Amino acid sequence: MELKETGRQKKFSSLLKKELAHLFQDLLKKEKKDTLILSITKVIVSPDLSLAKIYVSIFPSTSNIQH
């Protein structure tokens, strides 16, 4: 039985998803990993906000344009 997320959990998971996306984007740029596409697909936060499950998808980029 899955519990319904509270408004607080939804706000926190949305913020966490957004911040992690920025962190990963910056890391990929810094490491010059422009051949990867990374997506935070889902974030589930516990009711007390102490734990989070983060689902990440990683795909190779198909747009390898060489100059």
C-alpha positions as a printed NumPy array, in Angstrom:
array([[  0.   ,   0.   ,   0.   ],
       [  1.539,   3.251,  -1.126],
       [  1.044,   6.357,   1.015],
       [  0.001,   9.6  ,  -0.603],
       [  2.667,  12.308,  -0.765],
       [  2.078,  15.428,   1.287],
       [  2.443,  18.893,  -0.186],
       [  5.685,  19.312,   1.732],
       [  7.108,  16.101,   0.257],
       [  6.088,  17.14 ,  -3.262],
       [  7.741,  20.561,  -2.908],
       [ 10.916,  19.077,  -1.451],
       [ 11.182,  16.325,  -4.074],
       [ 10.635,  18.874,  -6.853],
       [ 13.362,  21.134,  -5.447],
       [ 15.733,  18.193,  -4.983],
       [ 15.096,  17.026,  -8.558],
       [ 15.81 ,  20.505,  -9.927],
       [ 18.998,  21.002,  -7.896],
       [ 20.36 ,  17.539,  -8.727],
       [ 19.723,  18.156, -12.413],
       [ 21.791,  21.36 , -12.222],
       [ 24.579,  19.608, -10.3  ],
       [ 24.768,  16.721, -12.768],
       [ 24.63 ,  19.102, -15.735],
       [ 27.553,  21.112, -14.358],
       [ 29.502,  17.94 , -13.569],
       [ 29.011,  16.552, -17.073],
       [ 30.178,  19.851, -18.584],
       [ 33.202,  19.978, -16.284],
       [ 34.191,  16.401, -17.105],
       [ 33.564,  17.02 , -20.83 ],
       [ 31.052,  14.164, -21.018],
       [ 28.997,  15.808, -23.746],
       [ 28.221,  12.397, -25.255],
       [ 25.858,  11.574, -22.371],
       [ 22.306,  12.613, -21.651],
       [ 21.366,  12.325, -17.987],
       [ 17.823,  12.678, -16.688],
       [ 16.469,  12.681, -13.127],
       [ 13.254,  10.774, -13.765],
       [ 11.738,  10.587, -10.294],
       [ 12.417,  11.586,  -6.696],
       [ 10.539,  10.009,  -3.789],
       [ 11.026,  11.532,  -0.325],
       [ 10.16 ,   9.929,   3.016],
       [  7.505,  11.652,   5.153],
       [ 10.132,  13.06 ,   7.553],
       [ 12.322,  14.196,   4.593],
       [ 15.296,  12.237,   5.928],
       [ 15.529,   9.793,   2.997],
       [ 15.102,  10.108,  -0.734],
       [ 15.063,   7.629,  -3.615],
       [ 16.373,   9.191,  -6.786],
       [ 15.812,   7.557, -10.154],
       [ 18.306,   8.475, -12.861],
       [ 18.363,   7.58 , -16.563],
       [ 21.584,   7.826, -18.546],
       [ 21.642,   7.66 , -22.324],
       [ 24.423,   8.034, -24.855],
       [ 23.927,  11.068, -27.066],
       [ 23.174,  10.256, -30.696],
       [ 24.148,  13.695, -31.974],
       [ 27.907,  13.228, -32.26 ],
       [ 28.819,  16.012, -34.623],
       [ 32.539,  16.07 , -35.34 ],
       [ 34.283,  19.198, -36.574]])
